[in-house]
Amino acid sequence: MLARTPFTEVEIEGVGTYRLPNQWQSQRLGRLRGEKRHTAVLAIGCGMTVRQFNKLLPDKQQEVHKAYLALMSPSNVVPPADPEPADTRAIPRGHLSIDQKIAIGRWLLRNKASLPHGHFGPWLDKQEGLSRGMASQCMRLATGGRQDARQGSAL
């Protein structure tokens, strides 16, 4: 069976290429509500302003709408691949003993040392059941409260 690649743009004759809004555009569109938002999604996807989009003939607006629906169709979405096995650890729920916190802190310090600068915070956010505050507390306990230049408390 061949792997199907989803299409990301649709060419519309007389209008141009329609693409779904990117993340930044989607955040901006989140401020709008109702029909204004839908029209803005269609306009931005064509690289137009809402005013320019409204000047299009109704049949061209319908073609843009059909292109939007085709790109948003569940049949066009590829299911996400199995996530890469991450170096994760099951964090016990409830209250942790000091020994458990020290063990978690040592594990965190080992992972922090192995990651490039600036990657520990995002990695930490992916760990289920472990907040940044708890991670900081566990790391402090594991180091006995001292802060080395390489193992500071900044996450």
C-alpha positions in Angstrom: 0.0 0.0 0.0 1.4 3.4 -1.0 1.6 6.1 1.6 -0.6 9.0 0.7 0.8 12.5 1.1 -1.8 15.1 2.0 -2.0 18.1 -0.3 -1.3 21.5 1.2 -2.5 23.9 -1.5 -5.1 24.1 -4.2 -4.7 26.1 -7.4 -7.8 28.1 -8.3 -8.1 29.6 -11.8 -8.5 33.3 -11.8 -7.7 33.6 -8.0 -4.4 31.9 -7.4 -3.2 29.3 -4.9 -5.2 28.7 -1.7 -3.2 27.5 1.4 -4.5 27.1 4.9 -3.4 29.9 7.3 -0.1 29.3 9.2 0.1 29.3 13.0 0.7 33.1 13.3 -2.2 33.9 10.9 -4.5 31.5 12.9 -3.7 33.3 16.1 -4.6 36.6 14.5 -7.8 35.1 13.2 -8.7 33.9 16.6 -9.7 37.4 17.5 -12.5 37.4 14.9 -15.9 35.7 15.4 -18.6 34.3 13.1 -18.9 35.1 9.4 -16.1 37.6 9.6 -13.7 34.9 10.7 -14.7 32.5 8.0 -14.3 35.2 5.3 -10.9 36.2 6.7 -9.7 32.6 6.7 -10.7 32.3 3.0 -9.1 35.7 2.1 -5.8 35.0 4.0 -5.5 31.6 2.4 -5.6 33.3 -1.0 -3.1 36.0 0.0 -5.8 38.7 -0.1 -7.4 41.1 2.3 -11.0 40.6 3.2 -12.0 43.6 1.1 -10.3 42.1 -2.0 -11.9 38.7 -1.3 -15.3 40.3 -1.1 -14.8 41.9 -4.5 -14.4 38.4 -6.1 -17.3 37.0 -8.1 -19.5 34.7 -6.0 -18.6 31.6 -8.0 -14.9 32.3 -7.4 -15.6 32.7 -3.6 -17.4 29.3 -3.8 -14.3 27.7 -5.4 -12.1 29.1 -2.7 -14.6 27.7 -0.1 -14.5 24.3 -1.8 -10.7 24.4 -1.7 -10.8 25.2 2.0 -13.1 22.3 2.6 -10.9 19.9 0.6 -7.8 20.9 2.6 -9.7 20.6 5.9 -11.2 17.2 5.0 -10.4 14.4 7.4 -9.5 12.3 4.3 -6.7 14.8 3.6 -5.2 14.5 7.1 -2.5 11.8 7.6 -2.7 10.3 11.0 0.4 11.2 13.1 3.1 8.6 13.2 3.9 6.8 16.4 5.9 9.2 18.5 9.6 8.6 18.9 10.4 6.7 22.1 11.3 9.5 24.5 13.6 9.2 27.4 10.8 9.6 29.9 10.2 8.3 33.3 6.9 7.6 35.0 6.5 10.1 37.8 4.5 8.6 40.7 1.3 10.4 41.6 0.6 11.8 45.0 3.1 12.8 47.6 6.7 11.8 47.0 9.2 10.9 49.6 12.5 12.7 49.9 14.3 9.7 48.4 11.9 9.7 45.4 12.5 13.4 44.9 16.3 13.0 45.1 16.1 10.1 42.5 14.0 12.2 40.2 16.4 15.1 40.7 19.4 13.0 39.7 17.6 11.7 36.7 16.7 15.3 35.7 20.3 16.5 36.2 21.6 13.7 34.0 19.2 14.6 31.2 19.9 18.3 31.6 23.6 17.7 31.2 23.1 15.7 28.1 20.9 18.3 26.3 22.2 21.4 24.4 21.7 24.8 26.0 18.0 25.9 25.9 16.5 22.4 25.2 15.9 21.3 28.8 12.9 23.5 29.4 11.0 22.2 26.4 12.0 18.7 27.2 10.8 19.1 30.7 7.4 20.4 29.5 6.9 17.0 27.7 7.3 15.0 30.9 3.9 13.9 32.2 3.1 14.7 35.8 6.2 16.9 36.5 5.9 20.7 36.7 8.9 23.1 36.5 8.6 23.9 40.1 8.6 20.3 41.2 11.6 19.6 38.9 13.4 22.6 40.4 12.7 21.3 43.9 13.9 17.7 43.0 17.1 19.1 41.4 17.9 21.2 44.4 17.4 18.2 46.7 19.7 16.1 44.5 22.5 18.7 44.6 22.1 19.3 48.3 21.0 22.9 47.6 24.2 23.9 45.9 24.1 25.5 42.5 27.0 24.8 40.1 27.5 27.0 37.0 26.5 24.0 34.9 23.6 22.9 37.0 21.9 26.1 37.9 18.2 26.3 38.9 17.3 28.2 35.7 15.0 25.9 33.7 
